Amino acid sequence: MKFIPVLGANPSYATQTPVIAHFEDYLISMAEPTTSKNWTLQDVYRQLKKINSKRLPGLKLYLDSGGYQVIVGHITENRIKEYTDVYHFIIEKFLKDIDFIFSLDINTPTFNQAKIFKYNDYSIDSSIDLIKKYPELRDKQLFVVQSRFSHILEDWLQLMDKHDIADYYDRFSLGGLVSLKKTVGSQFNHFVPTALWLATYIKNRRKMATPFPKQISQIHMLGQSSRVAIISATILEKVLGIEITMDSSEIIRFSPIAAKVPMVFKVPDTSIFKVIGNLTAMEEILDNYSDVKTIEEIKEMKEKLREGKVSNQTFVEFICQNLSGLISFSKELVDSIPIEEIINWKAEDFENYHDVFKIGRLSKEVANNMALIKKLKPYYDDNNFIGIHDYMVKLLDNYYSGNHTKSGII
């Protein structure tokens, strides 16, 4: 499981240093210029030139497509087709420089089904034309799937079937996850059933004659970085044998450092994980600072930390170490305990494994995700897409009912 931090086009030294130390990839939006009302193709082109000139050494770059800018209205409806052309022009011009790029999905809440199909048909057709022209794009572009409401899932199912998506893409991304748990009051991760739905769809739809394997290579969760998301995604990755990644802007979304505890800290050169519960205990994290140039300043940093004061670089350092620690902790779990056993664990089993699971309601929510994996994986194993799709529709409708299940089991 990989976490991919979201950065700006020109990340500062304070941000670069811990990101390079702790992660293998990062994400930048190619659509930042569209926040200006009079954006042009030249603006977006210059954005890509700027991004390429500031590449972080040794890291793979993901490009966000601009779907969010469409949703919030920066890219107005009368310019959606124009931006779609710009997006595909950029892909063609910078193909050799692009490691990964998300497909351009149009999911504006005010659009009716006809408009959703009109704009997404055009975007998908344009992308598939490029994949046919440049086969290497197949391993670079992630197809974004939307599923926040049952009617949206049905729309995307129609789009995917119409364009034979299963035969053109090996990398996928799940959108609509940000704030969904909070909005509907659930105590599980929506990406768990959706990833199983997607994996079953590909297995079911991919033509037998295709030279590609029946399974996809990656599922990415847009806008996720919570403890329960990281741990559950690592388990799900082991269950499906598909690489799972996720991203968020957490490391550059500055807030009071006291609000970030407890954190998970991996003691260097050991398999020991500590729950850091207060600012004083966080001093141990400073001893493992990424930037060796700060060694002489650590004492001063610790004194400021006790007062709840940190620099931007130290804030980024703390967040990076916490996320990195969570990923290492999750991998230790799935490497040390048989996965068949983990998916049968209850909340108390997770708490007995480690104190990390005693943070908030983490053990309960991870256990809820395990119950969903256990319930839905038989559909995947049996290649029963009709069955898992029916469950997903019922689950999505249940989100917005007066008798909403918090566990995801219906």
C-alpha positions in Angstrom: 0.0 0.0 0.0 1.3 3.4 -0.9 0.4 6.9 0.2 0.8 9.6 -2.3 1.1 13.2 -0.9 -0.6 16.0 -2.7 1.8 19.0 -3.3 1.7 22.3 -5.2 3.5 22.8 -8.5 6.5 24.3 -6.8 6.9 22.6 -3.4 9.2 24.3 -0.9 12.4 22.8 0.5 10.6 22.4 3.8 8.0 20.1 2.1 10.3 18.4 -0.3 12.8 17.0 2.2 10.4 14.8 4.3 8.4 13.8 1.3 11.5 12.5 -0.5 12.6 10.7 2.7 9.3 8.9 3.3 7.5 8.4 0.0 8.0 7.1 -3.5 5.4 9.2 -5.3 3.6 12.5 -5.2 0.6 14.2 -6.8 0.1 17.6 -8.4 -2.9 19.0 -10.2 -2.4 20.0 -13.8 -5.6 22.2 -13.5 -4.4 24.8 -11.0 -4.4 27.6 -13.6 -8.2 27.0 -14.2 -9.0 28.7 -10.9 -8.4 31.9 -12.9 -11.5 32.8 -14.9 -9.7 33.5 -18.1 -7.4 30.4 -18.2 -6.0 29.3 -21.5 -4.3 26.3 -23.1 -1.0 28.2 -22.7 -1.6 28.5 -18.9 -2.1 24.8 -18.5 0.9 24.1 -20.8 3.1 26.4 -18.7 1.8 24.6 -15.5 3.2 21.3 -16.9 6.5 22.9 -17.9 6.8 24.3 -14.3 5.9 20.9 -12.8 8.5 19.1 -14.9 11.2 21.7 -14.1 10.6 21.1 -10.3 10.4 17.3 -10.3 11.4 15.7 -7.0 14.3 13.4 -7.5 13.6 9.7 -7.4 9.9 10.0 -7.0 7.1 9.1 -9.5 4.7 11.9 -10.3 0.9 11.6 -10.5 -1.1 14.3 -12.3 -4.6 15.2 -11.2 -6.8 15.7 -14.3 -9.0 18.6 -13.3 -12.2 16.8 -12.5 -12.5 18.6 -9.2 -12.2 22.0 -10.9 -15.2 21.0 -13.1 -17.2 20.0 -10.0 -16.6 23.2 -8.2 -17.3 25.4 -11.3 -13.8 26.8 -12.0 -14.2 25.1 -15.4 -17.7 26.2 -16.5 -20.0 24.0 -18.5 -19.5 26.0 -21.7 -15.7 25.3 -21.4 -15.8 21.6 -20.5 -15.3 20.3 -24.0 -12.5 22.9 -24.5 -10.8 21.7 -21.3 -11.2 18.1 -22.3 -9.3 18.9 -25.5 -6.6 20.7 -23.5 -6.3 17.7 -21.1 -5.7 15.3 -24.0 -3.4 17.7 -25.8 -1.3 17.9 -22.6 -1.2 14.1 -22.4 0.1 13.8 -26.0 2.6 16.6 -25.6 4.0 15.4 -22.3 3.5 11.6 -22.5 7.1 10.7 -22.0 7.3 12.9 -18.9 4.0 11.5 -17.3 4.4 8.7 -14.9 0.7 8.5 -14.0 -2.4 10.7 -14.7 -6.0 10.4 -13.7 -8.7 10.3 -16.4 -10.9 13.3 -16.8 -14.3 12.5 -15.3 -17.2 14.9 -15.4 -19.4 14.4 -12.3 -21.0 17.8 -11.6 -23.8 17.3 -9.1 -26.2 19.6 -11.0 -25.9 17.7 -14.3 -28.6 15.4 -15.4 -27.9 12.0 -16.8 -27.8 13.2 -20.4 -25.1 15.7 -19.6 -23.1 13.2 -17.6 -23.1 10.9 -20.6 -22.4 13.6 -23.1 -19.3 15.0 -21.4 -17.9 11.7 -20.2 -18.5 10.0 -23.5 -16.4 12.6 -25.2 -13.6 12.5 -22.5 -13.5 8.7 -22.5 -13.5 8.4 -26.3 -10.7 10.9 -26.5 -8.6 8.9 -23.9 -9.2 5.6 -25.6 -8.2 7.1 -28.9 -4.9 8.1 -27.3 -4.4 4.7 -25.8 -4.9 3.1 -29.2 -2.3 5.6 -30.6 0.1 5.3 -27.7 -0.2 1.9 -26.0 2.1 2.9 -23.2 -0.7 5.2 -21.9 -2.6 2.1 -20.8 -0.1 1.8 -18.0 -0.1 5.5 -17.1 -3.7 6.6 -17.0 -6.0 5.7 -14.1 -9.7 5.5 -15.0 -11.8 7.3 -12.4 -14.9 5.5 -11.2 -17.7 7.4 -9.3 -20.1 5.7 -6.9 -21.3 8.2 -4.2 -25.0 7.5 -5.1 -26.7 4.5 -6.6 -27.7 6.4 -9.7 -24.1 7.6 -10.2 -22.8 4.0 -9.9 -25.4 3.0 -12.5 -24.3 5.8 -14.8 -20.6 4.8 -14.5 -21.5 1.1 -15.1 -23.2 2.1 -18.3 -20.2 4.3 -19.3 -17.8 1.5 -18.5 -19.7 -1.1 -20.5 -20.4 1.2 -23.4 -16.6 2.0 -23.8 -15.3 -1.5 -23.0 -13.3 0.0 -20.2 -12.3 -3.4 -18.8 -10.3 -4.0 -22.0 -8.5 -0.7 -22.1 -7.5 0.0 -18.5 -5.4 -1.8 -15.9 -5.3 1.1 -13.4 -8.4 2.6 -11.7 -9.2 5.2 -9.2 -12.3 5.6 -6.9 -13.7 9.1 -6.6 -16.4 10.6 -4.4 -14.8 9.3 -1.1 -13.9 12.7 0.5 -16.1 13.4 3.5 -18.5 10.6 2.5 -18.1 8.7 5.9 -18.9 11.9 7.8 -21.8 12.9 5.5 -23.6 9.6 5.9 -22.4 8.7 9.4 -20.9 5.3 8.5 -18.3 3.5 10.5 -16.6 1.7 7.6 -14.8 2.8 4.4 -16.9 3.0 1.3 -13.8 2.1 -0.8 -13.9 -1.4 0.6 -17.1 -2.6 -1.0 -16.4 -0.4 -4.1 -13.0 -1.9 -4.7 -14.5 -5.4 -4.5 -17.2 -4.3 -6.8 -14.6 -3.0 -9.3 -12.4 -6.1 -9.1 -15.4 -8.3 -9.7 -16.5 -6.1 -12.6 -13.1 -6.4 -14.4 -12.9 -10.1 -13.8 -16.5 -10.5 -15.2 -16.2 -8.1 -18.2 -12.7 -8.6 -19.5 -12.8 -10.5 -22.7 -11.3 -14.0 -22.7 -9.4 -13.2 -25.9 -7.6 -10.2 -24.4 -3.8 -10.6 -24.1 -4.0 -9.0 -20.7 -4.6 -10.8 -17.3 -8.1 -11.1 -15.9 -7.0 -8.9 -13.0 -6.1 -5.2 -12.8 -2.9 -3.8 -11.4 -4.0 -0.8 -9.3 -6.9 0.7 -7.4 -6.3 4.3 -6.1 -8.5 5.9 -3.4 -8.8 9.6 -4.0 -8.5 11.9 -0.9 -7.9 9.3 1.7 -5.3 9.2 4.5 -7.0 8.2 7.8 -5.7 5.5 10.1 -8.6 3.2 9.2 -8.2 3.8 5.5 -4.5 3.0 5.5 -4.8 -0.1 7.6 -7.9 -1.4 5.8 -6.4 -0.7 2.3 -3.3 -2.6 3.2 -5.4 -5.6 4.2 -7.6 -5.3 1.1 -4.4 -5.2 -1.0 -3.3 -8.5 0.4 -6.8 -10.0 -0.1 -7.1 -9.0 -3.7 -3.5 -9.1 -4.9 -4.0 -5.7 -6.4 -1.8 -2.7 -5.5 -3.8 -0.1 -3.6 -2.7 3.5 -3.3 -4.3 6.6 -1.9 -3.6 10.4 -1.6 -4.5 13.4 0.3 -3.3 17.0 0.9 -2.9 16.3 4.7 0.8 17.1 4.8 0.3 20.6 3.5 -3.1 21.2 5.2 -1.6 23.0 8.2 -3.4 22.9 11.5 -2.4 23.0 15.2 0.0 20.2 15.9 -1.7 19.3 19.1 -4.7 18.2 17.0 -2.7 15.6 15.2 -2.0 13.3 18.2 -2.1 10.5 18.7 0.4 9.5 16.1 2.0 6.2 15.2 5.8 6.2 15.3 8.0 3.4 14.1 11.2 3.2 16.1 14.1 3.3 13.6 15.7 0.0 12.7 13.2 -2.0 14.8 9.7 -3.5 14.4 8.5 -1.5 17.4 5.6 0.8 16.9 4.6 3.4 19.5 1.5 5.4 20.0 2.6 9.0 20.5 -0.2 10.6 22.6 1.1 14.1 23.6 3.5 16.8 22.5 6.3 15.8 24.9 6.3 12.3 23.6 6.5 13.7 20.1 10.1 14.8 20.8 11.2 11.3 20.0 9.9 11.8 16.4 12.2 14.8 16.1 15.2 12.6 16.9 14.5 10.9 13.6 14.3 14.1 11.5 14.7 13.7 7.7 16.8 16.8 7.2 20.3 16.2 8.6 20.9 20.0 8.3 18.6 20.5 11.3 20.5 18.3 13.8 21.9 21.3 15.7 18.4 22.8 15.9 16.6 19.8 17.4 17.0 21.0 21.0 15.3 24.3 20.1 12.6 22.5 18.2 11.8 20.4 21.2 11.5 23.5 23.4 9.1 25.0 21.0 7.2 21.8 20.6 6.3 21.7 24.3 4.6 25.1 23.7 2.7 23.6 20.7 4.8 25.6 18.2 6.4 24.0 15.1 7.7 25.3 11.8 6.0 24.3 8.5 8.9 21.9 7.8 8.5 20.3 11.2 4.7 20.0 10.8 5.3 18.2 7.4 7.9 16.0 9.1 5.5 14.9 11.8 2.7 14.1 9.3 5.0 12.3 7.0 6.4 10.1 9.8 3.0 9.4 11.1 1.7 8.3 7.7 4.9 6.3 7.0 4.6 4.7 10.4 1.0 3.7 9.8 1.9 2.1 6.5 4.8 0.2 8.1 2.5 -0.9 10.9 -0.1 -2.1 8.4 2.4 -4.1 6.4 3.8 -5.7 9.6 0.3 -6.8 10.4 -0.4 -8.5 7.1 3.0 -10.0 6.9 2.9 -11.5 10.4 -0.7 -12.7 10.6 -2.4 -14.9 7.9 -4.8 -12.8 5.9 -7.5 -15.5 6.3 -7.3 -15.0 10.0 -7.3 -11.2 9.9 -10.5 -10.9 7.9 -12.3 -12.9 10.7 -11.1 -10.7 13.5 -13.5 -8.7 15.7 -12.7 -5.4 17.3 -11.2 -7.0 20.4 -8.8 -9.1 18.3 -7.4 -6.0 16.7 -7.0 -4.4 20.2 -5.3 -7.5 21.5 -2.8 -7.3 18.6 -1.5 -3.8 19.3 -2.4 -0.6 21.2 -2.6 1.3 17.9 -6.0 -0.2 17.5 -7.2 1.3 20.8 -7.1 4.8 19.3 -10.6 6.1 19.1 -13.0 3.6 17.4 -10.3 2.4 15.0 -10.6 -1.3 16.0 -14.4 -1.2 15.5 -14.2 0.4 12.1 -11.4 -1.9 10.8 -13.5 -4.9 12.1 -16.5 -3.5 10.1 -14.4 -3.4 7.0 -13.3 -7.0 7.6 -16.9 -8.1 7.9 -17.6 -6.4 4.5 -14.6 -8.1 2.9 -15.7 -11.5 4.3 -19.3 -10.9 3.0 -18.4 -9.6 -0.5 -15.3 -11.5 -1.5 -17.4 -14.7 -2.4 -19.0 -12.6 -5.1 -15.5 -11.9 -6.5 -14.4 -15.5 -6.1 -17.5 -16.7 -8.0 -17.3 -14.0 -10.7 -20.8 -13.0 -9.6 -21.0 -9.3 -10.7 -24.8 -9.2 -10.7 -24.8 -10.2 -7.0 -22.2 -7.7 -5.9 -23.7 -4.9 -8.0 -27.1 -5.5 -6.4 -25.5 -5.3 -2.9 -23.7 -2.1 -3.8 -26.9 -0.5 -5.0 -28.7 -1.5 -1.8 -25.8 -0.2 0.3 -25.7 3.2 -1.5 -29.5 3.6 -1.2 -29.2 2.7 2.5 -26.7 5.5 3.1 -29.4 8.1 2.5 -32.3 6.2 4.2 -33.8 6.8 7.6 -32.5 3.4 8.7 -28.9 3.7 7.8 -26.6 0.9 8.8 -23.3 2.2 10.2 -21.5 -1.1 9.6 -22.2 -1.6 5.9 -23.8 -5.0 6.5 -27.3 -5.0 5.1 
